[in-house]
Amino acid sequence: MADGPEKCREEEEEEEKETEYPVYRKRIKHSAEVEERLEREHFWKIINAFRYYRIHVQERVNRTERQFRSLPDDQQKLLPNFLPHLDKLRKCIDHNQQILQAIVSDCIHMFENKEYGEDKKGSGERIRPASTFDMDKLKSTIKQFVRDWSETGKMEREACYQPIINEVLRNFPRDQCDPSKVNVLVPGAGLGRLAWEIANLGYACQGNEWSLFMLFSSNFVLNRCSQVNGLTLYPWIHQFSNNKSPADQIRPVRFPDVNPHSLPPSVNFSMTAGDFQEIYTEFDTWDCIATCFFIDTAHNVIDYIETIWNILKPGGIWINLGPLLYHFENMANEFSIELSYEEIRSIILQYGFHLELERASVPSTYTENEHSMLRYLYDCVFFVVRKPQQQSFPNCAAKENGTEKRAALPEMERNGKT
Ligand SMILES: C[S@@+](CC[C@H](N)C(=O)[O-])C[C@H]1O[C@@H](n2cnc3c(N)ncnc32)[C@H](O)[C@@H]1O
């Protein structure tokens, strides 16, 4: 018998679960028919999440109201503005819902090569409860509007996007090459601002994004919003803690801070939808790949490095800025391998990349609420590596070319898993 107390049944069960490691495998491919059905269901699930927002957030406010009303009368009297503030919050929620409604209203036909038919599960316009997970994604997407398309996000973009843009300009000087012939890929493009900025400088730029929350929203801002600061969101209303004043919670943020349609007329800018690793299989295609707050979204970051290595042209560069907040680290049943920067750096070099620039400490924020009493600061790594003209690494023997489809602005393309 082992030393110490015997384990109780629950502990044993926990241990059994512990040994059931999530298996590292590529995504299971179903038959084309099943894939279609799953995609359609996912599409409608996300549309439903957009529609459910108001109900979800109003319920949060209702809970606050119930709790306030349960306080003794003399305590309630100390806060005469508390309930009026909740009414203001409700108006902000209604307003956000109108924007979300506008976002989803025309996304049924947003993909060039795909129609999603009718919502089979929902009967007509009936809204079904959405998961907390999806509601959190939606709230993050609302905050991404601040980072990408508002004056408020300018400082954040200066910290995160500008170093990348500067490296694109330095490596492909516009007075020495034709920028329209330089192909830049931005995987994990979010709401598309970095890709848009690169295209705005005349480079041929493609953003790629996996999340339908982001894709619906970037489609809206890139294709449907042309009036500078013409629209308003209330991104901070979901934050009930760490507010210095009630007014901070209901601060409006206007967007877009630039007209997304103001790109030079002949510029080649596009967005693709789907998993970066599934879509980009064609070897030696890109002159530059720019990743910002992206590589830690991988189940296995080595797969990302390999894909980037494969699809970069010999002589092409990979620019990266971001932290290593591994997205799958704490998700049950998800494979996740969390490597330190030192380990990633070593792998990059083993692949054969040449390190051309490295800054190990670039402070930056991510969708920061600048009035909040809690603020996160990331200490990012920033590097530029080059795939040499001649490669010697054994992994890089040419494989069969895959296909990659491209869509020109303004329409998006759906490709692979979403
Ligand atoms: C942390 S966000 C960064 C967004 C943007 N680059 C920025 O700096 O604001 C990471 C983005 O990568 C997207 N993403 C995650 N895995 C992806 C994949 N396999 N292919 C394409 N996009 C992916 C997510 O949906 C998310 O929008």
The ligand as an ORCA input file, in Angstrom:
! r2SCAN-3c Opt
* xyz 0 1
  C      -5.069     37.712    -30.881
  S      -5.891     37.929    -32.379
  C      -4.858     39.107    -33.236
  C      -5.571     39.844    -34.326
  C      -4.714     40.896    -35.047
  N      -3.577     40.296    -35.695
  C      -4.268     41.933    -34.073
  O      -3.055     42.051    -33.821
  O      -5.120     42.668    -33.574
  C      -5.517     36.432    -33.221
  C      -6.399     36.251    -34.440
  O      -5.978     35.092    -35.152
  C      -7.142     34.395    -35.603
  N      -6.768     32.993    -35.803
  C      -6.540     32.056    -34.849
  N      -6.186     30.881    -35.411
  C      -6.192     31.084    -36.748
  C      -5.912     30.252    -37.872
  N      -5.538     28.992    -37.710
  N      -5.997     30.783    -39.104
  C      -6.367     32.077    -39.270
  N      -6.641     32.918    -38.242
  C      -6.559     32.432    -37.000
  C      -8.141     34.620    -34.474
  O      -9.457     34.408    -34.914
  C      -7.857     36.053    -34.080
  O      -8.634     36.965    -34.813
*
